[in-house]
């Protein structure tokens, strides 16, 4: 017994293809939704990453500003230290009156000074012999050259005087050599000469004081603790002229 299908053939074909088309449409919608969700998540992550990068860049900029300010403060500090040290070097740590008092106190009885010349020269550091330079030595030398330093000053006295005997000249030299401010006492000459009708010994000394000598160094420790000032030339005992 045969079954007669009265439905059109086109209708049957469209009906058989409707289900696959629906399945494909559903799958397509799922894929599009997945792609859209992935794009949305990626965009959110990108925004979050950009926000973190912005915060990091802002932190770096603030740190850079702080570093620049520190460098500026360090430069100002170095400049102020250099000015302070230069000003301290230009200040007269050893008054002329104290030098005159030191010379007069060192004169023995019967001796006197006829000429006193004072000369101030900067001290030049001697260059050490060349050695094999290492990386650490070069870095240490560069750091030393960057530090500001005040110039050292050396005071030299050229003295001419007269004495009765060579013993008085020797006492004068010994007294000057014992002074804590003197670095070198050198006898240039000692010869016999006439002063009026008397024969006297004329001598010449070269006295070099210590670099950056301070008048406080010549005071006793008890006087330094009390903060006493160095004695002026007027307070020096009488007996020798300068």
ChimeraX commands (.cxc) that place a marker at each C-alpha (Angstrom):
marker #1 position 0.00,0.00,0.00 radius 0.5
marker #1 position 1.61,3.23,-1.12 radius 0.5
marker #1 position 1.47,6.52,0.83 radius 0.5
marker #1 position 0.64,9.56,-1.17 radius 0.5
marker #1 position 2.25,12.80,0.12 radius 0.5
marker #1 position 0.20,15.75,-0.90 radius 0.5
marker #1 position 2.70,18.43,0.41 radius 0.5
marker #1 position 4.70,20.32,-2.16 radius 0.5
marker #1 position 8.28,19.26,-2.60 radius 0.5
marker #1 position 9.62,22.83,-2.07 radius 0.5
marker #1 position 7.85,23.07,1.24 radius 0.5
marker #1 position 9.33,19.80,2.38 radius 0.5
marker #1 position 12.87,20.98,1.45 radius 0.5
marker #1 position 12.47,24.32,3.22 radius 0.5
marker #1 position 11.16,22.56,6.31 radius 0.5
marker #1 position 14.11,20.17,6.39 radius 0.5
marker #1 position 16.59,23.10,6.10 radius 0.5
marker #1 position 14.88,25.28,8.74 radius 0.5
marker #1 position 16.37,23.37,11.69 radius 0.5
marker #1 position 20.04,23.59,10.52 radius 0.5
marker #1 position 19.56,27.28,9.77 radius 0.5
marker #1 position 18.21,27.85,13.27 radius 0.5
marker #1 position 21.10,25.94,14.79 radius 0.5
marker #1 position 23.62,27.95,12.71 radius 0.5
marker #1 position 21.90,31.20,13.72 radius 0.5
marker #1 position 22.07,30.24,17.39 radius 0.5
marker #1 position 25.74,29.26,17.08 radius 0.5
marker #1 position 26.51,32.49,15.22 radius 0.5
marker #1 position 24.82,34.51,17.98 radius 0.5
marker #1 position 26.80,32.62,20.61 radius 0.5
marker #1 position 30.09,33.29,18.77 radius 0.5
marker #1 position 29.27,36.98,18.32 radius 0.5
marker #1 position 28.34,37.26,22.00 radius 0.5
marker #1 position 31.59,35.53,23.01 radius 0.5
marker #1 position 33.64,37.83,20.78 radius 0.5
marker #1 position 31.84,40.89,22.17 radius 0.5
marker #1 position 32.38,39.71,25.74 radius 0.5
marker #1 position 36.06,39.04,25.08 radius 0.5
marker #1 position 36.47,42.50,23.50 radius 0.5
marker #1 position 34.72,44.11,26.48 radius 0.5
marker #1 position 36.92,42.26,28.97 radius 0.5
marker #1 position 40.04,43.14,26.96 radius 0.5
marker #1 position 39.04,46.80,26.86 radius 0.5
marker #1 position 38.50,46.85,30.62 radius 0.5
marker #1 position 41.88,45.23,31.20 radius 0.5
marker #1 position 43.48,47.73,28.83 radius 0.5
marker #1 position 41.90,50.61,30.73 radius 0.5
marker #1 position 43.07,49.13,34.04 radius 0.5
marker #1 position 46.60,48.69,32.65 radius 0.5
marker #1 position 46.62,52.27,31.35 radius 0.5
marker #1 position 45.48,53.54,34.73 radius 0.5
marker #1 position 48.30,51.62,36.44 radius 0.5
marker #1 position 50.80,52.98,33.88 radius 0.5
marker #1 position 49.53,56.51,34.48 radius 0.5
marker #1 position 49.96,56.10,38.24 radius 0.5
marker #1 position 53.46,54.68,37.76 radius 0.5
marker #1 position 54.40,57.53,35.41 radius 0.5
marker #1 position 53.04,60.05,37.90 radius 0.5
marker #1 position 55.10,58.42,40.66 radius 0.5
marker #1 position 58.20,58.55,38.44 radius 0.5
marker #1 position 57.59,62.23,37.70 radius 0.5
marker #1 position 57.19,63.04,41.40 radius 0.5
marker #1 position 60.36,61.08,42.17 radius 0.5
marker #1 position 62.19,62.92,39.38 radius 0.5
marker #1 position 61.06,66.26,40.83 radius 0.5
marker #1 position 62.27,65.21,44.28 radius 0.5
marker #1 position 65.62,64.11,42.83 radius 0.5
marker #1 position 65.99,67.43,40.98 radius 0.5
marker #1 position 65.19,69.31,44.18 radius 0.5
marker #1 position 67.73,67.24,46.09 radius 0.5
marker #1 position 70.38,67.95,43.44 radius 0.5
marker #1 position 69.54,71.64,43.59 radius 0.5
marker #1 position 69.77,71.64,47.39 radius 0.5
marker #1 position 73.08,69.75,47.22 radius 0.5
marker #1 position 74.44,72.29,44.74 radius 0.5
marker #1 position 73.32,75.16,46.98 radius 0.5
marker #1 position 74.83,73.43,50.00 radius 0.5
marker #1 position 78.15,72.94,48.19 radius 0.5
marker #1 position 78.13,76.57,47.06 radius 0.5
marker #1 position 77.37,77.81,50.58 radius 0.5
marker #1 position 80.11,75.60,52.03 radius 0.5
marker #1 position 82.56,76.91,49.47 radius 0.5
marker #1 position 81.63,80.51,50.26 radius 0.5
marker #1 position 81.86,79.84,54.00 radius 0.5
marker #1 position 85.27,78.21,53.69 radius 0.5
marker #1 position 86.52,80.97,51.41 radius 0.5
marker #1 position 85.25,83.60,53.84 radius 0.5
marker #1 position 86.90,81.74,56.72 radius 0.5
marker #1 position 90.16,81.60,54.77 radius 0.5
marker #1 position 90.00,85.32,54.04 radius 0.5
marker #1 position 89.47,86.13,57.71 radius 0.5
marker #1 position 92.65,87.00,59.54 radius 0.5
marker #1 position 93.07,84.18,62.04 radius 0.5
marker #1 position 96.42,85.53,63.15 radius 0.5
marker #1 position 96.21,89.29,63.87 radius 0.5
marker #1 position 99.29,91.37,63.13 radius 0.5
marker #1 position 99.30,92.58,66.72 radius 0.5
marker #1 position 99.58,88.98,67.93 radius 0.5
marker #1 position 102.49,88.32,65.54 radius 0.5
marker #1 position 104.23,91.45,66.82 radius 0.5
marker #1 position 103.60,90.34,70.40 radius 0.5
marker #1 position 105.00,86.89,69.64 radius 0.5
marker #1 position 108.19,88.36,68.18 radius 0.5
marker #1 position 108.65,90.85,70.99 radius 0.5
marker #1 position 108.12,88.22,73.69 radius 0.5
marker #1 position 110.70,85.97,72.03 radius 0.5
marker #1 position 113.37,88.71,72.01 radius 0.5
marker #1 position 115.99,88.27,74.75 radius 0.5
marker #1 position 117.35,91.20,76.72 radius 0.5
marker #1 position 119.81,93.22,74.69 radius 0.5
marker #1 position 118.31,92.28,71.27 radius 0.5
marker #1 position 115.98,94.32,69.12 radius 0.5
marker #1 position 114.34,94.22,65.69 radius 0.5
marker #1 position 114.99,96.91,63.10 radius 0.5
marker #1 position 112.90,95.57,60.23 radius 0.5
marker #1 position 109.92,93.22,60.00 radius 0.5
marker #1 position 108.35,92.16,56.71 radius 0.5
marker #1 position 105.32,89.88,56.50 radius 0.5
marker #1 position 104.44,87.94,53.36 radius 0.5
marker #1 position 101.34,85.80,52.77 radius 0.5
marker #1 position 101.44,83.13,50.06 radius 0.5
marker #1 position 98.95,80.37,49.11 radius 0.5
marker #1 position 100.14,76.84,49.82 radius 0.5
marker #1 position 100.34,74.65,46.71 radius 0.5
marker #1 position 99.94,70.94,47.39 radius 0.5
marker #1 position 102.64,68.82,45.89 radius 0.5
marker #1 position 101.54,66.42,43.18 radius 0.5
marker #1 position 102.11,62.80,44.16 radius 0.5
marker #1 position 104.10,60.58,41.75 radius 0.5
marker #1 position 102.06,58.90,39.06 radius 0.5
marker #1 position 100.88,55.40,39.95 radius 0.5
marker #1 position 98.76,52.76,38.33 radius 0.5
marker #1 position 95.27,54.19,38.56 radius 0.5
marker #1 position 92.46,51.82,39.43 radius 0.5
marker #1 position 88.78,52.46,39.03 radius 0.5
marker #1 position 88.29,52.98,42.77 radius 0.5
marker #1 position 91.24,55.36,42.96 radius 0.5
marker #1 position 89.88,57.43,40.07 radius 0.5
marker #1 position 86.42,57.59,41.71 radius 0.5
marker #1 position 87.92,58.64,45.06 radius 0.5
marker #1 position 90.04,61.31,43.35 radius 0.5
marker #1 position 87.00,62.63,41.48 radius 0.5
marker #1 position 85.05,62.88,44.75 radius 0.5
marker #1 position 87.92,64.74,46.39 radius 0.5
marker #1 position 88.14,67.22,43.54 radius 0.5
marker #1 position 84.40,67.88,43.74 radius 0.5
marker #1 position 84.58,68.86,47.40 radius 0.5
marker #1 position 85.12,72.56,47.90 radius 0.5
marker #1 position 88.20,73.44,49.90 radius 0.5
marker #1 position 89.44,76.76,51.18 radius 0.5
marker #1 position 92.91,77.85,50.09 radius 0.5
marker #1 position 95.70,77.33,52.61 radius 0.5
marker #1 position 97.77,80.38,53.43 radius 0.5
marker #1 position 101.38,80.43,54.62 radius 0.5
marker #1 position 102.80,83.45,56.44 radius 0.5
marker #1 position 106.53,84.19,56.13 radius 0.5
marker #1 position 108.35,86.77,58.24 radius 0.5
marker #1 position 111.64,88.37,57.18 radius 0.5
marker #1 position 113.26,89.77,60.30 radius 0.5
marker #1 position 116.33,91.97,60.63 radius 0.5
marker #1 position 117.63,92.92,64.05 radius 0.5
marker #1 position 120.64,93.55,66.21 radius 0.5
marker #1 position 122.02,91.84,69.30 radius 0.5
marker #1 position 125.02,92.19,71.55 radius 0.5
marker #1 position 126.26,88.61,71.09 radius 0.5
marker #1 position 125.50,85.53,69.05 radius 0.5
marker #1 position 124.15,83.91,72.22 radius 0.5
marker #1 position 121.23,86.34,72.18 radius 0.5
marker #1 position 120.58,85.53,68.52 radius 0.5
marker #1 position 120.57,81.81,69.37 radius 0.5
marker #1 position 118.12,82.42,72.25 radius 0.5
marker #1 position 115.85,84.39,69.94 radius 0.5
marker #1 position 115.86,81.54,67.40 radius 0.5
marker #1 position 115.18,78.98,70.15 radius 0.5
marker #1 position 112.30,81.01,71.55 radius 0.5
marker #1 position 110.71,81.31,68.12 radius 0.5
marker #1 position 111.22,77.62,67.36 radius 0.5
marker #1 position 109.39,76.65,70.59 radius 0.5
marker #1 position 106.33,78.66,69.60 radius 0.5
marker #1 position 103.50,76.32,68.45 radius 0.5
marker #1 position 102.69,78.62,65.53 radius 0.5
marker #1 position 106.11,78.50,63.87 radius 0.5
marker #1 position 106.98,75.85,61.32 radius 0.5
marker #1 position 110.51,76.94,60.34 radius 0.5
marker #1 position 113.07,79.36,61.76 radius 0.5
marker #1 position 116.07,79.86,59.50 radius 0.5
marker #1 position 119.10,82.10,60.09 radius 0.5
marker #1 position 119.95,83.97,56.89 radius 0.5
marker #1 position 123.09,85.65,58.23 radius 0.5
marker #1 position 124.70,86.98,61.38 radius 0.5
marker #1 position 127.53,89.50,61.04 radius 0.5
marker #1 position 129.30,92.12,63.04 radius 0.5
marker #1 position 128.43,95.73,62.37 radius 0.5
marker #1 position 128.72,99.11,64.08 radius 0.5
marker #1 position 125.88,100.95,65.75 radius 0.5
marker #1 position 127.30,104.33,66.62 radius 0.5
marker #1 position 130.54,103.60,68.42 radius 0.5
marker #1 position 129.56,100.12,69.56 radius 0.5
marker #1 position 130.08,96.85,67.73 radius 0.5
marker #1 position 126.87,94.77,67.53 radius 0.5
marker #1 position 125.71,91.60,65.76 radius 0.5
marker #1 position 123.26,92.18,62.91 radius 0.5
marker #1 position 121.20,89.15,62.05 radius 0.5
marker #1 position 118.49,88.21,59.58 radius 0.5
marker #1 position 115.91,85.49,60.18 radius 0.5
marker #1 position 113.30,83.84,57.99 radius 0.5
marker #1 position 110.37,82.62,60.07 radius 0.5
marker #1 position 107.63,80.60,58.42 radius 0.5
marker #1 position 104.40,80.08,60.29 radius 0.5
marker #1 position 102.25,76.99,59.95 radius 0.5
marker #1 position 99.65,77.04,57.13 radius 0.5
marker #1 position 96.36,78.56,58.33 radius 0.5
marker #1 position 97.90,79.22,61.74 radius 0.5
marker #1 position 95.37,80.38,64.31 radius 0.5
marker #1 position 96.11,82.68,67.21 radius 0.5
marker #1 position 94.13,80.33,69.50 radius 0.5
marker #1 position 96.69,77.59,68.83 radius 0.5
marker #1 position 99.32,79.65,70.62 radius 0.5
marker #1 position 97.26,79.99,73.81 radius 0.5
marker #1 position 97.37,77.48,76.68 radius 0.5
marker #1 position 94.51,75.03,76.84 radius 0.5
marker #1 position 93.16,76.67,80.00 radius 0.5
marker #1 position 93.00,80.03,78.23 radius 0.5
marker #1 position 91.27,78.44,75.23 radius 0.5
marker #1 position 88.68,76.88,77.54 radius 0.5
marker #1 position 87.99,80.28,79.09 radius 0.5
marker #1 position 87.75,81.86,75.63 radius 0.5
marker #1 position 90.43,84.46,76.29 radius 0.5
marker #1 position 91.62,86.58,73.37 radius 0.5
marker #1 position 95.30,86.63,72.31 radius 0.5
marker #1 position 97.39,89.32,74.01 radius 0.5
marker #1 position 97.70,92.56,72.05 radius 0.5
marker #1 position 101.01,94.11,71.22 radius 0.5
marker #1 position 100.49,96.79,73.86 radius 0.5
marker #1 position 100.48,94.16,76.60 radius 0.5
marker #1 position 103.90,92.81,75.60 radius 0.5
marker #1 position 106.77,93.37,77.94 radius 0.5
marker #1 position 109.08,96.23,77.12 radius 0.5
marker #1 position 112.65,95.60,76.11 radius 0.5
marker #1 position 112.75,95.07,72.34 radius 0.5
marker #1 position 111.68,97.19,69.42 radius 0.5
marker #1 position 110.11,95.90,66.25 radius 0.5
marker link #1:1,2 radius 0.2
marker link #1:2,3 radius 0.2
marker link #1:3,4 radius 0.2
marker link #1:4,5 radius 0.2
marker link #1:5,6 radius 0.2
marker link #1:6,7 radius 0.2
marker link #1:7,8 radius 0.2
marker link #1:8,9 radius 0.2
marker link #1:9,10 radius 0.2
marker link #1:10,11 radius 0.2
marker link #1:11,12 radius 0.2
marker link #1:12,13 radius 0.2
marker link #1:13,14 radius 0.2
marker link #1:14,15 radius 0.2
marker link #1:15,16 radius 0.2
marker link #1:16,17 radius 0.2
marker link #1:17,18 radius 0.2
marker link #1:18,19 radius 0.2
marker link #1:19,20 radius 0.2
marker link #1:20,21 radius 0.2
marker link #1:21,22 radius 0.2
marker link #1:22,23 radius 0.2
marker link #1:23,24 radius 0.2
marker link #1:24,25 radius 0.2
marker link #1:25,26 radius 0.2
marker link #1:26,27 radius 0.2
marker link #1:27,28 radius 0.2
marker link #1:28,29 radius 0.2
marker link #1:29,30 radius 0.2
marker link #1:30,31 radius 0.2
marker link #1:31,32 radius 0.2
marker link #1:32,33 radius 0.2
marker link #1:33,34 radius 0.2
marker link #1:34,35 radius 0.2
marker link #1:35,36 radius 0.2
marker link #1:36,37 radius 0.2
marker link #1:37,38 radius 0.2
marker link #1:38,39 radius 0.2
marker link #1:39,40 radius 0.2
marker link #1:40,41 radius 0.2
marker link #1:41,42 radius 0.2
marker link #1:42,43 radius 0.2
marker link #1:43,44 radius 0.2
marker link #1:44,45 radius 0.2
marker link #1:45,46 radius 0.2
marker link #1:46,47 radius 0.2
marker link #1:47,48 radius 0.2
marker link #1:48,49 radius 0.2
marker link #1:49,50 radius 0.2
marker link #1:50,51 radius 0.2
marker link #1:51,52 radius 0.2
marker link #1:52,53 radius 0.2
marker link #1:53,54 radius 0.2
marker link #1:54,55 radius 0.2
marker link #1:55,56 radius 0.2
marker link #1:56,57 radius 0.2
marker link #1:57,58 radius 0.2
marker link #1:58,59 radius 0.2
marker link #1:59,60 radius 0.2
marker link #1:60,61 radius 0.2
marker link #1:61,62 radius 0.2
marker link #1:62,63 radius 0.2
marker link #1:63,64 radius 0.2
marker link #1:64,65 radius 0.2
marker link #1:65,66 radius 0.2
marker link #1:66,67 radius 0.2
marker link #1:67,68 radius 0.2
marker link #1:68,69 radius 0.2
marker link #1:69,70 radius 0.2
marker link #1:70,71 radius 0.2
marker link #1:71,72 radius 0.2
marker link #1:72,73 radius 0.2
marker link #1:73,74 radius 0.2
marker link #1:74,75 radius 0.2
marker link #1:75,76 radius 0.2
marker link #1:76,77 radius 0.2
marker link #1:77,78 radius 0.2
marker link #1:78,79 radius 0.2
marker link #1:79,80 radius 0.2
marker link #1:80,81 radius 0.2
marker link #1:81,82 radius 0.2
marker link #1:82,83 radius 0.2
marker link #1:83,84 radius 0.2
marker link #1:84,85 radius 0.2
marker link #1:85,86 radius 0.2
marker link #1:86,87 radius 0.2
marker link #1:87,88 radius 0.2
marker link #1:88,89 radius 0.2
marker link #1:89,90 radius 0.2
marker link #1:90,91 radius 0.2
marker link #1:91,92 radius 0.2
marker link #1:92,93 radius 0.2
marker link #1:93,94 radius 0.2
marker link #1:94,95 radius 0.2
marker link #1:95,96 radius 0.2
marker link #1:96,97 radius 0.2
marker link #1:97,98 radius 0.2
marker link #1:98,99 radius 0.2
marker link #1:99,100 radius 0.2
marker link #1:100,101 radius 0.2
marker link #1:101,102 radius 0.2
marker link #1:102,103 radius 0.2
marker link #1:103,104 radius 0.2
marker link #1:104,105 radius 0.2
marker link #1:105,106 radius 0.2
marker link #1:106,107 radius 0.2
marker link #1:107,108 radius 0.2
marker link #1:108,109 radius 0.2
marker link #1:109,110 radius 0.2
marker link #1:110,111 radius 0.2
marker link #1:111,112 radius 0.2
marker link #1:112,113 radius 0.2
marker link #1:113,114 radius 0.2
marker link #1:114,115 radius 0.2
marker link #1:115,116 radius 0.2
marker link #1:116,117 radius 0.2
marker link #1:117,118 radius 0.2
marker link #1:118,119 radius 0.2
marker link #1:119,120 radius 0.2
marker link #1:120,121 radius 0.2
marker link #1:121,122 radius 0.2
marker link #1:122,123 radius 0.2
marker link #1:123,124 radius 0.2
marker link #1:124,125 radius 0.2
marker link #1:125,126 radius 0.2
marker link #1:126,127 radius 0.2
marker link #1:127,128 radius 0.2
marker link #1:128,129 radius 0.2
marker link #1:129,130 radius 0.2
marker link #1:130,131 radius 0.2
marker link #1:131,132 radius 0.2
marker link #1:132,133 radius 0.2
marker link #1:133,134 radius 0.2
marker link #1:134,135 radius 0.2
marker link #1:135,136 radius 0.2
marker link #1:136,137 radius 0.2
marker link #1:137,138 radius 0.2
marker link #1:138,139 radius 0.2
marker link #1:139,140 radius 0.2
marker link #1:140,141 radius 0.2
marker link #1:141,142 radius 0.2
marker link #1:142,143 radius 0.2
marker link #1:143,144 radius 0.2
marker link #1:144,145 radius 0.2
marker link #1:145,146 radius 0.2
marker link #1:146,147 radius 0.2
marker link #1:147,148 radius 0.2
marker link #1:148,149 radius 0.2
marker link #1:149,150 radius 0.2
marker link #1:150,151 radius 0.2
marker link #1:151,152 radius 0.2
marker link #1:152,153 radius 0.2
marker link #1:153,154 radius 0.2
marker link #1:154,155 radius 0.2
marker link #1:155,156 radius 0.2
marker link #1:156,157 radius 0.2
marker link #1:157,158 radius 0.2
marker link #1:158,159 radius 0.2
marker link #1:159,160 radius 0.2
marker link #1:160,161 radius 0.2
marker link #1:161,162 radius 0.2
marker link #1:162,163 radius 0.2
marker link #1:163,164 radius 0.2
marker link #1:164,165 radius 0.2
marker link #1:165,166 radius 0.2
marker link #1:166,167 radius 0.2
marker link #1:167,168 radius 0.2
marker link #1:168,169 radius 0.2
marker link #1:169,170 radius 0.2
marker link #1:170,171 radius 0.2
marker link #1:171,172 radius 0.2
marker link #1:172,173 radius 0.2
marker link #1:173,174 radius 0.2
marker link #1:174,175 radius 0.2
marker link #1:175,176 radius 0.2
marker link #1:176,177 radius 0.2
marker link #1:177,178 radius 0.2
marker link #1:178,179 radius 0.2
marker link #1:179,180 radius 0.2
marker link #1:180,181 radius 0.2
marker link #1:181,182 radius 0.2
marker link #1:182,183 radius 0.2
marker link #1:183,184 radius 0.2
marker link #1:184,185 radius 0.2
marker link #1:185,186 radius 0.2
marker link #1:186,187 radius 0.2
marker link #1:187,188 radius 0.2
marker link #1:188,189 radius 0.2
marker link #1:189,190 radius 0.2
marker link #1:190,191 radius 0.2
marker link #1:191,192 radius 0.2
marker link #1:192,193 radius 0.2
marker link #1:193,194 radius 0.2
marker link #1:194,195 radius 0.2
marker link #1:195,196 radius 0.2
marker link #1:196,197 radius 0.2
marker link #1:197,198 radius 0.2
marker link #1:198,199 radius 0.2
marker link #1:199,200 radius 0.2
marker link #1:200,201 radius 0.2
marker link #1:201,202 radius 0.2
marker link #1:202,203 radius 0.2
marker link #1:203,204 radius 0.2
marker link #1:204,205 radius 0.2
marker link #1:205,206 radius 0.2
marker link #1:206,207 radius 0.2
marker link #1:207,208 radius 0.2
marker link #1:208,209 radius 0.2
marker link #1:209,210 radius 0.2
marker link #1:210,211 radius 0.2
marker link #1:211,212 radius 0.2
marker link #1:212,213 radius 0.2
marker link #1:213,214 radius 0.2
marker link #1:214,215 radius 0.2
marker link #1:215,216 radius 0.2
marker link #1:216,217 radius 0.2
marker link #1:217,218 radius 0.2
marker link #1:218,219 radius 0.2
marker link #1:219,220 radius 0.2
marker link #1:220,221 radius 0.2
marker link #1:221,222 radius 0.2
marker link #1:222,223 radius 0.2
marker link #1:223,224 radius 0.2
marker link #1:224,225 radius 0.2
marker link #1:225,226 radius 0.2
marker link #1:226,227 radius 0.2
marker link #1:227,228 radius 0.2
marker link #1:228,229 radius 0.2
marker link #1:229,230 radius 0.2
marker link #1:230,231 radius 0.2
marker link #1:231,232 radius 0.2
marker link #1:232,233 radius 0.2
marker link #1:233,234 radius 0.2
marker link #1:234,235 radius 0.2
marker link #1:235,236 radius 0.2
marker link #1:236,237 radius 0.2
marker link #1:237,238 radius 0.2
marker link #1:238,239 radius 0.2
marker link #1:239,240 radius 0.2
marker link #1:240,241 radius 0.2
marker link #1:241,242 radius 0.2
view
